[in-house]
């Protein structure tokens, strides 16, 4: 920001300097040329007056001395011709070849015709630019001759160049001063904004203990920093309240639910046969309530914390979850198959990938009919890692897939025991891991859940893998039936 402010100030300063110095230099150049023309014209008219007096009195020798003196003084050339163009005096002297064509020179011809004022021309001879002035020699109303005076313009060009250099140095000094002032002003404006930006990044990272400085900068920036600090304090208070509520709810709800489940288990042996159905329903609802509480607390803890994705070995996590879920799938008459090459590591929040796979496999097992297959496939595509969990159940309509990630939404006809939080938790975990999740119709019926994550390192090519079903009791339990959102 400081750099942009300085560039803005310097651009404005350069624009002002250009608008001032270029016209000033141009005006000075014209003024210098006009001064030189006026000085040369005055000298030529002075010599013309002396020539008129000398010619009328017959003292031409004095004219030659005056011409030589003037040429030496101005460092140029002076010549005087009579009314027919014959050379009367010159300094320096002209050779016979150059004397013959004097009357044909435009400025001398114009002066001999008796025009008003001086005739000014610029010419280049031998690489040197000359300024020539010709005036008539008058005796009354009669033109008796002409005076031509030529001076080199090197001195004029030198003076103009010096002025341009002075203007350039002055402009550079102004720019340096403007840059120093702009830097100080930009730092004064930009430093509190940068501090406010750092405080915002810190706040976005989950730390609320570093307020923004409100002691420097423009009043508007200080007011903004004060508002930001007030907002951060309010947000810290709200998050602290939410965290306290989550902790207290976790403690207060788990204990009575565990006690209720224990009482229901103790009632089971002495329950009459016609009351056993009601007891089983109560136990099912108690388990559902417990899972719902755990899901809500997990969502609350995840939303309040600043979670940072880390590299996770996807193949190791997938194998562990397959190993855990295989006994339960086998007991329910469903084959759980892992296909695809190893895909290496991907970025995910610690523990998120395990919960994602558990919820997707639980939903797939609920929907898969007996004798069908649940497939977990791995894919490594350009710029992403994909995990597919596909079942052969009834699937979902497009409208149902659009609502499946809503909290507490359950598919029509879902059995008792679901909470409607599974897919919502999957979506939240995937998003905080920097990925995305989608539900697609599977070829031949069923549903395919696709989880896409950012790869953390190149994949290791390995052949196709298909795991056997281990003969051990399942660790994670799930009910059978229709998919639960």
C-alpha positions in Angstrom: 0.0 0.0 0.0 2.9 2.4 0.8 4.3 1.8 -2.6 1.1 2.5 -4.4 0.5 5.7 -2.4 4.1 6.8 -3.2 3.6 6.0 -6.9 0.4 8.1 -6.9 2.0 11.1 -5.3 5.1 10.9 -7.5 2.9 10.5 -10.6 1.0 13.6 -9.6 4.3 15.5 -8.9 5.7 14.5 -12.3 2.6 15.6 -14.1 2.7 19.0 -12.4 6.4 19.4 -13.1 5.9 18.5 -16.8 3.1 20.9 -17.1 5.2 23.7 -15.5 8.7 23.1 -16.7 8.2 22.3 -20.4 6.2 25.5 -21.1 8.8 27.4 -19.0 11.7 26.0 -21.0 9.9 26.6 -24.3 9.1 30.2 -23.3 12.7 30.8 -22.2 14.0 29.3 -25.5 11.8 31.7 -27.5 12.8 34.6 -25.3 16.5 33.9 -25.7 16.2 33.7 -29.5 14.2 37.0 -29.6 16.8 38.6 -27.4 19.6 37.5 -29.8 17.6 38.7 -32.8 16.9 42.1 -31.2 20.6 42.5 -30.2 21.7 41.6 -33.7 19.1 43.9 -35.2 20.3 46.8 -33.0 23.9 46.2 -34.0 22.9 46.0 -37.7 20.9 49.2 -37.5 23.7 51.0 -35.7 26.1 50.0 -38.5 23.5 51.0 -41.1 23.3 54.5 -39.6 27.0 54.8 -39.5 27.3 53.6 -43.1 24.7 56.1 -44.2 26.7 58.9 -42.6 30.0 57.6 -43.9 28.7 57.3 -47.5 27.1 60.7 -47.5 30.4 62.3 -46.1 32.7 60.2 -48.2 34.5 58.7 -45.3 34.3 55.0 -46.2 37.5 54.2 -44.4 35.8 54.7 -41.0 33.1 52.3 -42.1 35.6 49.5 -42.5 36.9 50.1 -39.0 33.5 50.1 -37.5 32.5 46.9 -39.3 35.7 45.2 -38.1 35.1 46.4 -34.6 31.5 45.1 -34.5 32.4 41.7 -36.0 35.1 41.2 -33.3 32.7 42.3 -30.5 29.9 40.0 -31.5 32.1 37.2 -32.7 30.3 37.0 -36.0 30.3 38.4 -39.6 29.4 41.8 -40.8 29.3 43.1 -44.4 28.0 46.3 -46.0 27.0 46.6 -49.7 25.8 49.6 -51.7 22.6 50.0 -53.6 23.8 47.7 -56.4 25.0 45.0 -54.2 28.7 45.9 -54.4 30.6 45.1 -51.3 31.8 48.2 -49.4 33.2 46.6 -46.2 33.2 43.2 -44.6 34.8 41.4 -41.6 36.2 39.0 -42.1 37.2 39.7 -45.7 35.4 37.9 -48.5 37.1 36.4 -51.5 36.4 37.5 -55.0 34.2 34.5 -55.7 31.9 35.2 -52.7 31.6 38.9 -53.4 29.8 38.5 -56.8 26.7 36.9 -55.5 25.9 39.1 -52.5 23.0 40.9 -54.1 21.3 37.6 -54.8 21.1 36.6 -51.1 17.5 36.7 -50.0 17.9 38.8 -46.9 20.2 41.4 -48.7 17.8 41.5 -51.7 14.9 42.1 -49.3 16.9 44.9 -47.5 17.8 46.6 -50.8 14.2 46.7 -51.8 13.7 48.9 -48.8 11.4 46.8 -46.7 10.4 47.9 -43.2 12.3 46.3 -40.3 14.9 43.7 -40.4 15.0 40.5 -42.4 15.9 37.5 -40.1 17.0 34.1 -41.4 18.6 31.0 -39.9 21.1 28.9 -41.9 23.7 26.2 -41.3 27.2 26.5 -42.7 29.9 24.0 -41.9 27.9 22.4 -39.2 27.4 25.7 -37.4 24.0 27.3 -37.2 24.0 31.1 -38.0 21.4 33.8 -37.3 21.6 36.5 -40.0 19.9 39.9 -39.9 19.8 42.4 -42.8 18.7 46.0 -42.6 18.7 48.7 -45.3 21.1 51.7 -45.3 18.8 54.7 -45.8 19.6 58.3 -46.6 16.3 60.0 -46.3 13.8 58.0 -48.4 16.6 56.5 -50.6 18.1 53.1 -50.0 21.8 53.4 -50.5 22.8 49.9 -49.5 22.3 47.2 -46.9 24.0 45.7 -43.8 24.1 42.0 -43.2 25.1 40.8 -39.7 25.5 37.1 -38.9 26.2 35.6 -35.5 26.5 31.9 -34.5 23.8 30.5 -32.3 26.0 28.3 -30.3 25.9 30.6 -27.3 22.1 30.7 -27.5 21.9 26.9 -27.7 24.3 26.7 -24.8 22.2 29.1 -22.7 19.0 27.2 -23.5 20.7 23.9 -22.7 21.9 25.2 -19.3 18.3 26.4 -18.6 16.9 23.0 -19.5 19.5 21.3 -17.2 18.7 23.7 -14.4 15.0 22.9 -14.9 15.7 19.2 -14.9 17.9 19.4 -11.7 15.2 21.5 -10.1 12.5 19.1 -11.1 14.7 16.2 -9.8 15.1 18.0 -6.5 11.4 18.6 -6.3 10.7 14.9 -7.0 13.2 13.8 -4.3 11.5 16.1 -1.8 8.1 15.0 -2.9 9.2 11.3 -2.6 10.4 11.9 0.9 7.2 13.7 1.8 5.1 11.0 0.0 6.9 8.2 1.8 6.3 9.8 5.2 2.7 10.4 4.4 2.2 7.0 2.9 3.7 5.4 6.0 1.5 7.5 8.2 -1.6 6.3 6.3 -0.5 2.8 5.4 1.1 1.6 8.7 -2.2 1.4 10.7 -3.9 -0.2 7.8 -1.2 -2.8 7.5 -1.5 -3.4 11.3 -5.3 -3.7 10.8 -4.7 -6.2 8.0 -2.4 -8.3 10.2 -4.9 -8.2 13.0 -7.6 -9.4 10.6 -5.4 -12.3 9.4 -4.7 -13.2 13.0 -8.4 -13.1 13.7 -9.1 -15.3 10.7 -6.5 -17.7 12.0 -8.4 -18.1 15.3 -6.4 -15.8 17.6 -8.5 -13.0 19.1 -6.0 -11.7 21.6 -4.1 -9.2 19.4 -6.1 -6.0 18.9 -5.3 -3.5 16.2 -3.5 -0.3 17.1 -5.7 2.8 17.3 -3.0 5.3 18.3 -1.7 6.4 14.8 -2.9 7.2 11.3 -5.8 9.3 10.0 -8.9 9.6 12.1 -10.9 7.4 9.8 -8.4 4.6 10.1 -8.3 4.9 13.9 -12.1 4.8 13.9 -12.1 1.7 11.7 -9.5 0.0 14.0 -11.6 0.8 17.1 -14.7 -0.8 15.4 -12.6 -3.8 14.4 -11.4 -4.3 18.0 -14.9 -4.0 19.3 -16.1 -6.6 16.7 -13.2 -9.0 17.6 -14.0 -8.7 21.3 -17.6 -9.4 20.7 -16.7 -12.4 18.5 -14.3 -13.7 21.2 -17.1 -13.4 23.8 -19.5 -15.3 21.5 -17.0 -18.1 20.7 -16.1 -18.4 24.4 -19.8 -18.7 25.2 -20.2 -21.3 22.5 -17.2 -23.2 23.7 -18.4 -23.2 27.3 -21.8 -24.3 26.1 -20.4 -27.2 24.1 -18.3 -28.3 27.0 -21.1 -28.1 29.5 -23.6 -29.7 27.2 -21.2 -32.5 26.5 -20.9 -33.2 30.3 -24.5 -32.6 31.2 -26.1 -34.6 28.3 -23.8 -37.6 28.2 -24.3 -38.5 31.9 -28.1 -38.7 31.9 -28.1 -40.5 28.5 -25.7 -43.1 29.8 -27.8 -43.5 33.0 -31.0 -43.8 30.9 -29.4 -46.5 28.7 -28.2 -48.4 31.8 -31.7 -48.3 33.3 -33.2 -49.5 30.1 -30.6 -52.4 29.9 -31.4 -53.3 33.5 -35.2 -53.4 32.7 -34.8 -55.8 29.8 -34.5 -59.1 31.7 -37.7 -58.5 33.7 -39.7 -56.9 30.9 -42.9 -58.8 29.9 -43.0 -60.1 26.3 -45.8 -57.7 25.3 -43.8 -54.7 26.6 -40.5 -55.7 25.0 -41.2 -54.0 21.7 -41.7 -50.7 23.5 -38.5 -51.2 25.4 -36.6 -51.9 22.3 -38.0 -48.7 20.7 -37.0 -46.7 23.7 -33.5 -48.1 23.6 -33.3 -47.3 19.8 -34.3 -43.7 20.4 -31.9 -43.4 23.3 -29.0 -44.5 21.0 -30.2 -42.1 18.3 -30.3 -39.3 20.8 -26.8 -40.1 21.9 -25.5 -40.1 18.3 -27.3 -36.8 17.6 -25.7 -35.2 20.7 -22.3 -36.4 19.6 -22.9 -35.1 16.0 -24.0 -31.7 17.2 -21.1 -31.4 19.6 -18.7 -32.4 16.9 -20.1 -29.7 14.5 -20.0 -27.1 17.3 -16.4 -27.9 18.2 -15.4 -27.9 14.5 -17.1 -24.5 13.8 -15.5 -22.8 16.8 -12.0 -24.0 16.2 -9.4 -22.8 13.7 -8.6 -26.0 11.9 -5.6 -26.2 9.7 -5.3 -29.0 7.0 -2.3 -31.2 7.3 -0.8 -33.9 5.0 -2.6 -37.2 5.7 -1.7 -40.6 4.4 -4.9 -41.4 2.5 -4.1 -45.0 1.7 -3.4 -45.8 5.4 -6.6 -44.2 6.6 -8.6 -46.0 3.9 -7.1 -49.4 4.7 -7.9 -48.9 8.4 -11.5 -48.0 7.8 -12.0 -50.9 5.4 -10.5 -53.2 8.0 -12.8 -51.8 10.6 -16.0 -51.9 8.5 -15.5 -55.3 6.8 -16.8 -57.5 9.6 -20.0 -55.5 10.0 -20.5 -55.6 6.2 -19.9 -59.3 6.1 -22.4 -59.8 8.9 -25.0 -57.9 7.0 -24.3 -59.8 3.8 -22.7 -56.9 1.9 -19.3 -57.1 0.2 -16.9 -54.2 0.9 -14.3 -53.8 -1.8 -11.4 -51.4 -2.2 -10.1 -50.7 -5.7 -7.7 -48.3 -7.3 -4.0 -47.6 -7.0 -2.5 -46.0 -4.0 -2.8 -42.2 -4.1 -0.3 -41.0 -1.4 -1.1 -38.1 0.9 -3.6 -35.3 0.7 -4.4 -32.2 2.8 -7.1 -32.8 5.5 -7.9 -31.7 9.0 -6.5 -34.3 11.5 -9.1 -37.0 12.1 -11.5 -35.6 9.4 -10.8 -38.3 6.8 -11.7 -41.1 9.3 -15.0 -39.4 10.2 -15.8 -38.8 6.5 -15.3 -42.4 5.5 -17.2 -43.7 8.6 -20.2 -41.6 7.8 -20.2 -42.5 4.1 -19.7 -46.2 4.7 -22.4 -46.1 7.4 -24.8 -44.5 4.9 -23.8 -46.9 2.1 -24.3 -50.0 4.4 -27.7 -48.7 5.4 -28.8 -48.4 1.7 -27.1 -51.5 0.3 -29.4 -54.6 0.1 -28.2 -58.0 1.2 -26.0 -59.7 -1.4 -24.9 -56.4 -2.9 -21.5 -54.6 -2.9 -20.1 -51.4 -1.5 -17.1 -50.2 -3.4 -14.4 -47.7 -2.2 -12.3 -46.5 -5.0 -9.2 -44.2 -5.1 -8.3 -41.9 -7.9 -5.4 -39.5 -8.4 -6.4 -36.9 -11.1 -4.7 -33.6 -12.1 -4.6 -31.4 -9.1 -6.8 -33.5 -6.8 -7.3 -36.8 -5.0 -10.6 -38.5 -5.1 -12.3 -41.1 -2.9 -15.5 -42.7 -4.2 -17.9 -44.6 -2.0 -20.5 -46.4 -4.1 -23.4 -48.6 -3.1 -26.1 -50.6 -5.0 -29.1 -49.3 -3.1 -32.1 -47.4 -4.2 -30.2 -44.2 -4.7 -31.6 -40.7 -4.5 -33.4 -38.4 -6.8 -31.8 -35.1 -7.9 -34.0 -33.2 -5.5 -33.0 -35.5 -2.6 -29.3 -35.2 -3.5 -29.6 -31.4 -3.4 -31.0 -31.6 0.2 -28.9 -34.5 1.5 -26.3 -32.2 3.1 -28.9 -30.2 5.1 -28.8 -30.7 8.9 -31.4 -33.1 10.3 -32.7 -33.9 6.8 -33.5 -37.6 6.2 -34.5 -39.3 3.1 -38.2 -40.3 2.9 -38.8 -43.7 4.3 -35.7 -43.8 6.4 -35.8 -46.1 9.4 -35.7 -45.0 13.0 -32.3 -44.5 14.5 -30.9 -41.9 12.1 -30.0 -38.4 13.1 -29.7 -36.5 9.8 -26.3 -35.2 10.7 -24.0 -37.6 8.9 -23.7 -36.0 5.5 -23.8 -32.5 7.0 -20.7 -33.5 9.0 -19.1 -35.0 6.0 -19.6 -31.8 4.0 -18.3 -29.6 6.8 -15.2 -31.7 7.4 -14.4 -31.8 3.6 -14.8 -28.0 3.3 -12.5 -27.2 6.2 -10.0 -29.6 4.7 -9.9 -27.5 1.5 -11.8 -30.0 -0.6 -15.4 -30.7 -1.8 -17.9 -33.5 -1.7 -20.7 -34.4 -4.1 -23.4 -37.0 -4.4 -23.8 -38.6 -7.9 -26.1 -41.3 -9.3 -24.2 -44.6 -9.6 -24.2 -46.5 -12.9 -26.8 -49.3 -12.7 -28.5 -47.8 -9.6 -27.4 -46.7 -6.2 -25.5 -43.7 -5.1 -21.9 -42.6 -5.4 -20.3 -40.2 -2.9 -17.3 -38.4 -4.3 -14.8 -36.7 -1.9 -12.1 -34.5 -3.6 -9.0 -33.3 -1.7 -5.8 -31.5 -2.6 -2.8 -33.8 -3.0 0.2 -33.2 -0.7 2.8 -35.1 -2.7 3.0 -37.1 -5.9 1.3 -40.5 -5.9 3.2 -43.8 -5.7 2.0 -46.1 -8.5 1.0 -49.5 -7.1 -1.1 -52.2 -8.6 -4.8 -52.9 -8.1 -5.6 -53.9 -4.6 -8.6 -55.9 -3.3 -8.8 -56.6 0.4 -10.2 -59.8 1.9 -12.8 -59.7 4.6 -11.1 -60.1 8.0 -12.8 -62.4 10.5 -13.1 -60.1 13.4 -15.9 -58.4 15.2 -16.8 -54.9 14.0 -15.7 -51.9 16.1 -18.2 -49.4 14.5 -21.9 -50.3 14.4 -24.6 -49.2 12.0 -28.2 -50.0 11.4 -29.6 -51.5 8.2 -32.1 -49.7 5.9 -32.5 -46.6 3.9 -29.8 -43.9 3.7 -29.7 -41.3 6.5 -28.5 -37.8 5.6 
